Amino acid sequence: MDAFFGEPDDRKRLPPFGKVAIVAVVGNEDGAHHVCAELYQALNDVGFTIPASGGTYWVGEAMGKINYEDLKKTPDKVAANTQMLASNAAHLARVLKSNPFPGVTD
């Protein structure tokens, strides 16, 4: 993503300006929060916008043997959070499309 720093437009906006980013993580809760925080910062640094509830994660049982891909059904809490994430991301994308960041001029 650092390559974006060399690609500003005429208003000094990087290519991700006006684009929405979300994060999905599988792992333990503390690790999921840490990964989201690291990714949010990196995505924001280059211009992506993160919606409210911009991340979703599944943590499973501590020290468990079940992987997310092996679940027969997505847990209700994960499904509800992911649905909110998708709704917020779509809303933010519409807002940014109709009201883009202005950037700056010299």
N, C-alpha and C positions, 0 to 999 in steps of 0.2 A: 504494500500500500504506500510505501514511501515514494514510489515512482510518481504518485499523484502530485507531490510537491512541485514537480517540474512542469505541470500541465495546467496552470491557471488560465482562466478565460480573460477577456478584456476587462472584466470587473473584479479580477483577482479571486474568483471562486474556483475551487478545485472541482474536478469532475463529479465527485459524490455529492456536492451541494444540491439540495432538493431531493435527495434520495433517502429512503428510510431503511434502517438496518435493524434486525432483530437477532436474538441469540437463543439457541436451544442447546442444552447441556444435559448429559447423562453422567451421574456420579453422586458423590456424597454432598450433603447440603452445603457445608462450609466450602467445599471445593467448587460447587456450582456457583455460589455467590462470588467467590474469588475470580473464577473464569469469566463470569459476566462482567465484573468490574474491570478486569483487564481488557476485555474485548470492547466494552463500551468506550473506554478511554481511547483505544487505538482507532476505533471507527469514528469517533467524534473528532479526533485530531485531524483527520483528512476530510471532514465535512459531512459525514453521514449524520442523520438526525435519528435519535432513538425515541420511540414512543413511550408513553406511560406503560408500565408493566411490560417493558421491552424484552423480557427474557422469560423462558420457560425451562423447567428442568424436572427430571425424575430422579429420585434418590434411592429408591429401593430400601431393603432391609440392610442395616449395617452388617458388614462382613457376609452378606448373602451370596448365594450362588446363582441367582436369577438375573439375567440381563434384560434390558428393556425390550429388545427384539424378541425375546422368548415369552413375553406376556401374552395371554390370550385376549386381553382387553386393556385399553388405556385406562389407567386409574381415573376416577371421576374428577378428583382435584386437578390432576394434570390436564385433562381434557378441558375443564372449565377455564383454567389459567391460559391454556393455549388458544382457546376461542377468544378470550378477552384480548390477548396479544395480537391475534390476527385482526380483530375488529379495530383496535387502536392503531395498528400499523396502516390499515387501509384508510382509515379516517385521516391520519396524518399525511399520508401520501396525497390524498385529494386536496387537503389544505395547502400543501407545498406546491402542488401543480398549479393551483389557481392563484397562489400568492407566493411566488418564489423569493428566496433571499435576494436582497438587492445588490449585495457586493459593494465594492467601492470603486471610485474613479480617482484618477490622479489629481 
